[in-house]
Amino acid sequence: MAQIFLKETPQIQADRSLLRFGCYEEYLDSLSTIQDVCFLQSVEASRTIASLGYRSSGETFSREQFEKRLAAVLNYIYPPYKAYELSSEGLVSPNADCIIKELASRERANRIGVLSTIIFLRVFTKSGIEVSGYIDYTERLSKEDWKPIFAGKKMLMPKKFDLGFYHWKSGIVASNDSFNYKVLKHPQKGLLFQNRFDRKTINPDPMAEPGPKTLRKRIYTKLYKLVILFDHVVRQRI
């Protein structure tokens, strides 16, 4: 099961005070005074006056606003758990290109954190320009819809925000840390990727060993000019 983490906004911080109320009626009662109940001789009448905003110098919530804001606070404090979904399930045909099959076979392990795969791609854009890059498979799975890719309707393309990116025509070079990896630039070894969870380093140099608990595999595909997968087995997280 994967936990969904939400960011605490200023609105949620302000609405934390609503947690002390069990229902909307209790919220209205907190706005009423003893004099209201005494003079009106009716709790319902007192709540009605409060709901109209006559007993608060600030904003008075309607029932719908109260329930919506309270739910947002509860959702933040007790985030829901959602089982991961496999984007590849039922979409990879027997005739699919081998790279699609290879990535589909690794999807579950990457989603649950047992495996952390780096994808090296060299591919041509629709305009015929070659781009290449290193992709944190796990991170990209969480950031975009992979169903069109697994269905063979969309190409996987390196992006400027990936671990590594190179545009062969313009010469644009980019490198970025990801959720799973820190990019290291070694003076002799060149570009390295350090896994954030077990601190092991992956060396993408084809002339060197990829590193401990990492396997390098070249995938022969008709869709891309070159594909190499670096499968890193992640230690159990502490």
TAKA-V488371 format. One record per residue. N is the residue number from 0. RES is the residue in one letter. SS is DSSP state (~ for helix, > for strand, _ for the rest). OMEGA is omega in whole degrees, -180 to 180 (* if undefined). Layout:
n:N res:RES ss:SS omega:OMEGA
n:N res:RES ss:SS omega:OMEGA
This chain:
n:0 res:M ss:_ omega:-179
n:1 res:A ss:> omega:-180
n:2 res:Q ss:> omega:180
n:3 res:I ss:_ omega:-179
n:4 res:F ss:_ omega:-179
n:5 res:L ss:_ omega:179
n:6 res:K ss:_ omega:179
n:7 res:E ss:_ omega:-180
n:8 res:T ss:_ omega:176
n:9 res:P ss:~ omega:179
n:10 res:Q ss:~ omega:179
n:11 res:I ss:~ omega:177
n:12 res:Q ss:~ omega:-179
n:13 res:A ss:~ omega:-176
n:14 res:D ss:~ omega:177
n:15 res:R ss:~ omega:-180
n:16 res:S ss:~ omega:-180
n:17 res:L ss:~ omega:-178
n:18 res:L ss:~ omega:-178
n:19 res:R ss:~ omega:-180
n:20 res:F ss:_ omega:180
n:21 res:G ss:_ omega:-180
n:22 res:C ss:_ omega:-177
n:23 res:Y ss:~ omega:-180
n:24 res:E ss:~ omega:178
n:25 res:E ss:~ omega:177
n:26 res:Y ss:~ omega:179
n:27 res:L ss:~ omega:179
n:28 res:D ss:~ omega:-179
n:29 res:S ss:~ omega:179
n:30 res:L ss:~ omega:-179
n:31 res:S ss:_ omega:178
n:32 res:T ss:_ omega:178
n:33 res:I ss:~ omega:180
n:34 res:Q ss:~ omega:179
n:35 res:D ss:~ omega:-178
n:36 res:V ss:~ omega:-179
n:37 res:C ss:~ omega:-177
n:38 res:F ss:~ omega:-176
n:39 res:L ss:~ omega:-180
n:40 res:Q ss:_ omega:-179
n:41 res:S ss:_ omega:177
n:42 res:V ss:~ omega:-179
n:43 res:E ss:~ omega:179
n:44 res:A ss:~ omega:178
n:45 res:S ss:~ omega:179
n:46 res:R ss:~ omega:179
n:47 res:T ss:~ omega:179
n:48 res:I ss:~ omega:179
n:49 res:A ss:~ omega:-178
n:50 res:S ss:~ omega:180
n:51 res:L ss:_ omega:175
n:52 res:G ss:_ omega:-178
n:53 res:Y ss:_ omega:-177
n:54 res:R ss:_ omega:180
n:55 res:S ss:_ omega:178
n:56 res:S ss:_ omega:179
n:57 res:G ss:_ omega:-179
n:58 res:E ss:_ omega:174
n:59 res:T ss:_ omega:-175
n:60 res:F ss:_ omega:168
n:61 res:S ss:_ omega:179
n:62 res:R ss:~ omega:-179
n:63 res:E ss:~ omega:179
n:64 res:Q ss:~ omega:-180
n:65 res:F ss:~ omega:-177
n:66 res:E ss:~ omega:-180
n:67 res:K ss:~ omega:-178
n:68 res:R ss:~ omega:177
n:69 res:L ss:~ omega:179
n:70 res:A ss:~ omega:179
n:71 res:A ss:~ omega:178
n:72 res:V ss:~ omega:180
n:73 res:L ss:~ omega:179
n:74 res:N ss:~ omega:178
n:75 res:Y ss:~ omega:-177
n:76 res:I ss:~ omega:179
n:77 res:Y ss:_ omega:-176
n:78 res:P ss:_ omega:-179
n:79 res:P ss:_ omega:175
n:80 res:Y ss:> omega:-178
n:81 res:K ss:> omega:178
n:82 res:A ss:_ omega:178
n:83 res:Y ss:_ omega:179
n:84 res:E ss:_ omega:178
n:85 res:L ss:_ omega:-180
n:86 res:S ss:_ omega:-176
n:87 res:S ss:_ omega:-173
n:88 res:E ss:_ omega:177
n:89 res:G ss:_ omega:-176
n:90 res:L ss:_ omega:-176
n:91 res:V ss:_ omega:-178
n:92 res:S ss:_ omega:178
n:93 res:P ss:_ omega:-179
n:94 res:N ss:_ omega:-178
n:95 res:A ss:_ omega:178
n:96 res:D ss:_ omega:-174
n:97 res:C ss:~ omega:180
n:98 res:I ss:~ omega:178
n:99 res:I ss:~ omega:178
n:100 res:K ss:~ omega:-180
n:101 res:E ss:~ omega:-180
n:102 res:L ss:~ omega:178
n:103 res:A ss:~ omega:-179
n:104 res:S ss:~ omega:-179
n:105 res:R ss:~ omega:-173
n:106 res:E ss:~ omega:-176
n:107 res:R ss:~ omega:-178
n:108 res:A ss:~ omega:178
n:109 res:N ss:~ omega:-179
n:110 res:R ss:~ omega:-178
n:111 res:I ss:_ omega:173
n:112 res:G ss:_ omega:178
n:113 res:V ss:_ omega:-178
n:114 res:L ss:> omega:177
n:115 res:S ss:> omega:-174
n:116 res:T ss:> omega:171
n:117 res:I ss:> omega:-180
n:118 res:I ss:> omega:172
n:119 res:F ss:> omega:-177
n:120 res:L ss:> omega:162
n:121 res:R ss:> omega:-172
n:122 res:V ss:> omega:177
n:123 res:F ss:> omega:176
n:124 res:T ss:_ omega:179
n:125 res:K ss:_ omega:180
n:126 res:S ss:_ omega:177
n:127 res:G ss:_ omega:180
n:128 res:I ss:_ omega:-180
n:129 res:E ss:> omega:173
n:130 res:V ss:> omega:178
n:131 res:S ss:> omega:-180
n:132 res:G ss:> omega:175
n:133 res:Y ss:> omega:-174
n:134 res:I ss:> omega:171
n:135 res:D ss:> omega:-174
n:136 res:Y ss:~ omega:-179
n:137 res:T ss:~ omega:-178
n:138 res:E ss:~ omega:180
n:139 res:R ss:~ omega:175
n:140 res:L ss:~ omega:-177
n:141 res:S ss:~ omega:-173
n:142 res:K ss:~ omega:-177
n:143 res:E ss:_ omega:-180
n:144 res:D ss:_ omega:-177
n:145 res:W ss:_ omega:-178
n:146 res:K ss:~ omega:178
n:147 res:P ss:~ omega:179
n:148 res:I ss:~ omega:-180
n:149 res:F ss:~ omega:178
n:150 res:A ss:_ omega:179
n:151 res:G ss:_ omega:-178
n:152 res:K ss:_ omega:-176
n:153 res:K ss:_ omega:178
n:154 res:M ss:_ omega:172
n:155 res:L ss:_ omega:-177
n:156 res:M ss:_ omega:173
n:157 res:P ss:_ omega:180
n:158 res:K ss:_ omega:-179
n:159 res:K ss:_ omega:-179
n:160 res:F ss:_ omega:180
n:161 res:D ss:_ omega:-180
n:162 res:L ss:_ omega:178
n:163 res:G ss:> omega:-179
n:164 res:F ss:> omega:176
n:165 res:Y ss:> omega:178
n:166 res:H ss:> omega:-170
n:167 res:W ss:_ omega:-180
n:168 res:K ss:_ omega:-177
n:169 res:S ss:_ omega:-178
n:170 res:G ss:_ omega:180
n:171 res:I ss:_ omega:179
n:172 res:V ss:> omega:178
n:173 res:A ss:> omega:173
n:174 res:S ss:> omega:-175
n:175 res:N ss:_ omega:171
n:176 res:D ss:_ omega:177
n:177 res:S ss:_ omega:179
n:178 res:F ss:_ omega:-175
n:179 res:N ss:_ omega:-172
n:180 res:Y ss:> omega:169
n:181 res:K ss:> omega:179
n:182 res:V ss:> omega:179
n:183 res:L ss:> omega:178
n:184 res:K ss:> omega:-177
n:185 res:H ss:> omega:-178
n:186 res:P ss:_ omega:179
n:187 res:Q ss:_ omega:-175
n:188 res:K ss:_ omega:-179
n:189 res:G ss:> omega:-175
n:190 res:L ss:> omega:177
n:191 res:L ss:> omega:178
n:192 res:F ss:> omega:180
n:193 res:Q ss:> omega:179
n:194 res:N ss:> omega:-175
n:195 res:R ss:_ omega:-172
n:196 res:F ss:_ omega:178
n:197 res:D ss:_ omega:175
n:198 res:R ss:_ omega:178
n:199 res:K ss:_ omega:-176
n:200 res:T ss:> omega:177
n:201 res:I ss:> omega:178
n:202 res:N ss:> omega:-177
n:203 res:P ss:_ omega:-180
n:204 res:D ss:_ omega:-178
n:205 res:P ss:_ omega:-179
n:206 res:M ss:_ omega:-178
n:207 res:A ss:_ omega:175
n:208 res:E ss:_ omega:-176
n:209 res:P ss:_ omega:180
n:210 res:G ss:_ omega:-178
n:211 res:P ss:_ omega:178
n:212 res:K ss:_ omega:179
n:213 res:T ss:> omega:177
n:214 res:L ss:> omega:177
n:215 res:R ss:> omega:179
n:216 res:K ss:> omega:175
n:217 res:R ss:> omega:-180
n:218 res:I ss:> omega:179
n:219 res:Y ss:_ omega:-171
n:220 res:T ss:_ omega:177
n:221 res:K ss:_ omega:-175
n:222 res:L ss:_ omega:-174
n:223 res:Y ss:_ omega:-180
n:224 res:K ss:_ omega:180
n:225 res:L ss:> omega:176
n:226 res:V ss:> omega:174
n:227 res:I ss:> omega:178
n:228 res:L ss:> omega:174
n:229 res:F ss:> omega:-178
n:230 res:D ss:> omega:-179
n:231 res:H ss:> omega:178
n:232 res:V ss:> omega:-175
n:233 res:V ss:_ omega:174
n:234 res:R ss:_ omega:177
n:235 res:Q ss:_ omega:-179
n:236 res:R ss:_ omega:-179
n:237 res:I ss:_ omega:*
